[in-house]
Amino acid sequence: MNSEQNFVGTDEQHPEVEEISALTEGVLPQDRTDEVRAHLFGCELCADVRDSLEEIRGLLGRLPGPPQMPADVAGRIDAALAAETLLAATSPTPGEPVERRPASTPQRRAHAAGGPARSARSGPGRGQGGGSRRRRSPAVLLALTCALVVLGFSAFFISALTSGDSGSDMGAKADRATAPVHGYTDANLEPTVRKLLTSGQDDSSAKYHRENGETSERSPLVRPSKNPVGPSLPGCVLKATGRPSEQPLATDQGVYRGKQVDVVVLPDRSDSRRVNVFLVDSSCANASPSGTGTVLLQRTVPRS
Amino acid sequence: MDGVAEPLSDRELLARHVAGDHDAFGEIVRRHRDRLWAVALRTLGDREEAADAVQDAFVSAFRAAHTFRGQAAVTTWLHRITVNACLDRLRRAENRRTSPVSDSDRFEELLEPHESAEVPAERKELHSELVTALGTLPADQRAALVLVDMQGYPVAEAADILGVPMGTVKSRCARGRARLLPLLSHLHSGTMDNAAAAGGRNRTGSASVTPTAAQHKPRSDQGGGGNP
């Protein structure tokens, strides 16, 4: 039984590889640490094991890794988060902090986030279970849909979601509490405004609507094509623009930085290719309808 | 760690997000998504699973931002959510008893696109073997090795991310490396002159294995090499 490697003693067992590995990490119990270290000192075989373990560690560190998140994955995540943002903005009480929304709209969230979005914490009864691969296709499609929506059709997407909730005539401009709102950000202001302006000139909204299988003749989605101006706004909002007598090119209602806003688009006086956009805090309608509202954001953007 | 001097810290961005700034969270995502992607892809070994896990993690973080109390760095918090999402998926997969063959195949395929043409074939094979072997490890050991050995996080940070003591991270790494050793040993014997001893000790089923070598064949051989 004795080979030349067994010079440490015929009865002495070599330590387990795991023990040698634990020794190098310093997590072996002290008494065993002394024994294994003594063994390694005299056993070339086990010293080789130790070296090999170090080599594995080095190899793992040198493995060529994925350089960056692929664009399609990044886009998918952006879309899911944009859907979260938009859905947060469609809460029944716009303007309240974002974090309170999820609990109030679980079904809508699950739908728009593509299903798999759940708490990352593990917990019983979350029930995703197997078959995520099979469920992926709809999830991806949904995410792509969300991406499209976010890119250009946010107005109509929100309308579709909220119309199911209110069940009322969404064309009722006076019903400010249930009117569809857009999430306005500094980044999406320009495309959203452009969409507002062009929605009256082509049929894209109705077309998009049909493609998503949400067709409804009563839907507000068709409305903008007949009325590019949008909802009528209280006087305090129009006054806030400083040009209350002018006819807006378009109006809208939305949420900007957590506040409900009315959006007024007026022609730029010095450049006909540009428009002035005003995001006005809509709380003035209740506080002092005849006063002057607060402009939260004013921008000049190209018409197209 | 961010590498780029940003005008706003992660914490400030997160606070703005909670306050309703719709752009703040997107900036957080842009800063951290590549690192989280690397962790998820290496832990899960499957592109689609990793994409789902990172998406889940970011959506969870988006919703739970108000619970962030600043006791940890935002990046650690994001890693923790991501790693938890990955471990959830791994454990579900383990419960489904996914066949090791398909696991290995998936792990191998994730290496291919990143290996440049100039990398020597031997090295490619080594990488491939290593990645495949990684895919056979238990989820906890895999996650620890990905964070510490592959991504190079300090043990303390990995412990924060995994929510376990540092000693636990170290022993998971130790056990994981021990299990990788026999799976790689045949490459050593083929490419290294001085590997005869290590190869003899760990190579199973070889004619050169001495009784002594067989006697201390590592336990991990049984668990790691030949999953049922």
Contacts between the chains, C-beta under 8 A, distances in Angstrom:
chain1	res1	chain2	res2	distance
A	1	B	211	5.7
A	1	B	212	7.0
A	2	B	212	7.6
A	3	B	210	5.0
A	3	B	211	7.4
A	3	B	212	4.5
A	3	B	213	8.0
A	5	B	197	7.3
A	5	B	210	7.6
A	5	B	212	5.8
A	5	B	213	7.8
A	6	B	212	5.4
A	13	B	215	7.7
A	13	B	216	6.5
A	14	B	215	7.6
A	14	B	216	3.7
A	16	B	178	7.6
A	16	B	216	7.8
A	16	B	218	6.1
A	16	B	219	5.9
A	17	B	178	4.4
A	17	B	181	5.7
A	17	B	182	7.7
A	17	B	202	7.8
A	17	B	218	3.7
A	17	B	219	7.6
A	17	B	220	6.1
A	18	B	174	6.7
A	18	B	175	5.7
A	18	B	178	4.3
A	18	B	218	7.1
A	18	B	219	6.8
A	18	B	220	6.5
A	20	B	178	7.5
A	21	B	174	3.9
A	21	B	175	6.9
A	21	B	177	5.1
A	21	B	178	4.2
A	21	B	181	8.0
A	22	B	170	8.0
A	22	B	171	6.1
A	22	B	174	4.5
A	22	B	175	7.7
A	24	B	174	7.1
A	25	B	170	4.1
A	25	B	171	6.7
A	25	B	173	6.2
A	25	B	174	4.4
A	26	B	170	6.8
A	27	B	167	5.5
A	27	B	170	4.6
A	27	B	171	4.7
A	27	B	174	6.2
A	44	B	197	6.3
A	45	B	197	5.1
A	45	B	198	7.5
A	45	B	200	8.0
A	45	B	201	5.5
A	45	B	213	7.8
A	48	B	194	8.0
A	48	B	195	7.8
A	48	B	197	5.0
A	48	B	198	4.3
A	48	B	201	7.4
A	49	B	181	7.0
A	49	B	198	6.3
A	49	B	201	6.7
A	49	B	202	7.7
A	51	B	198	7.9
A	52	B	181	5.7
A	52	B	184	7.9
A	52	B	185	7.5
A	52	B	188	6.8
A	52	B	198	5.3
A	53	B	177	5.0
A	53	B	178	6.9
A	53	B	181	6.2
A	56	B	130	7.7
A	56	B	177	5.1
A	56	B	180	5.2
A	56	B	181	6.3
A	56	B	184	6.6
A	57	B	149	5.3
A	57	B	177	6.2
A	59	B	126	7.0
A	59	B	130	5.8
A	59	B	184	7.9
A	60	B	130	6.9
A	60	B	134	7.8
A	60	B	145	6.2
A	60	B	149	3.9
A	60	B	150	4.9
A	61	B	149	5.7
A	61	B	150	6.4
A	61	B	152	6.3
A	63	B	111	8.0
A	63	B	127	5.8
A	63	B	130	6.5
A	63	B	131	7.0
A	63	B	150	6.2
A	64	B	111	7.5
A	64	B	114	5.1
A	64	B	115	6.1
A	64	B	116	7.9
A	64	B	119	7.6
A	64	B	127	6.8
A	65	B	38	5.2
A	65	B	42	6.9
A	65	B	114	7.1
A	65	B	150	7.1
A	66	B	37	6.3
A	66	B	38	5.3
A	66	B	41	5.1
A	66	B	42	7.7
A	66	B	110	7.7
A	66	B	114	6.0
A	67	B	34	7.6
A	67	B	114	7.0
A	68	B	34	4.4
A	68	B	37	7.1
A	69	B	33	4.8
A	69	B	34	5.3
A	69	B	36	7.9
A	69	B	37	3.9
A	69	B	54	7.5
A	73	B	37	6.9
A	73	B	50	7.9
A	73	B	51	4.5
A	73	B	54	7.0
A	73	B	55	7.8
A	74	B	33	6.1
A	76	B	51	6.5
A	76	B	55	6.2
A	77	B	29	6.6
A	77	B	33	6.9
A	77	B	51	8.0
A	77	B	54	6.5
A	77	B	55	5.0
A	77	B	58	5.4
A	78	B	26	7.1
A	78	B	29	7.3
A	80	B	55	5.5
A	80	B	58	7.3
A	80	B	59	5.6
A	81	B	25	6.4
A	81	B	26	6.9
A	81	B	29	6.7
A	81	B	58	6.2
A	81	B	59	6.7
A	81	B	62	5.7
A	84	B	59	6.2
A	84	B	62	5.3
A	84	B	63	7.2
A	85	B	22	5.1
A	85	B	25	7.8
A	89	B	22	7.9
A	97	B	18	6.9
A	97	B	19	7.5
A	97	B	20	6.6
A	97	B	66	7.3
A	98	B	17	7.4
A	98	B	18	6.8
A	98	B	20	5.7
A	98	B	66	8.0
A	99	B	18	6.2
A	99	B	63	7.0
A	99	B	64	7.9
A	99	B	65	6.7
A	99	B	66	3.8
A	102	B	63	5.0
A	113	B	59	5.6
A	114	B	55	7.7
A	116	B	52	5.2
A	116	B	55	6.8
A	116	B	56	5.7
A	117	B	55	6.7
A	117	B	56	5.6
A	117	B	59	3.9
A	117	B	60	7.4
A	118	B	56	6.2
A	118	B	60	7.3
A	119	B	60	5.4
A	119	B	64	7.6
A	120	B	56	5.7
A	120	B	57	5.1
A	120	B	60	4.3
A	120	B	61	7.9
A	120	B	81	4.4
A	120	B	82	7.1
A	120	B	84	4.7
A	120	B	85	4.0
A	120	B	88	7.1
A	121	B	60	7.8
A	121	B	81	8.0
A	121	B	84	6.0
A	122	B	84	6.5
A	122	B	87	7.3
A	122	B	88	4.8
A	122	B	91	7.5
A	128	B	92	7.1
A	129	B	92	7.0
A	130	B	92	7.0
A	130	B	96	5.2
A	132	B	49	7.5
A	132	B	52	6.6
A	132	B	89	7.6
A	133	B	48	6.9
A	136	B	48	6.1
A	136	B	52	7.1
A	139	B	52	7.7
A	143	B	55	7.9
A	183	B	22	5.8
A	184	B	22	8.0
A	185	B	22	4.2
A	185	B	23	5.2
A	186	B	23	6.1
A	187	B	23	5.6
A	187	B	26	7.9
A	257	B	19	7.6
A	257	B	20	5.2
A	257	B	21	5.7
A	257	B	22	7.3
A	258	B	19	6.4
A	258	B	20	2.4
A	258	B	21	7.7
A	259	B	20	7.5
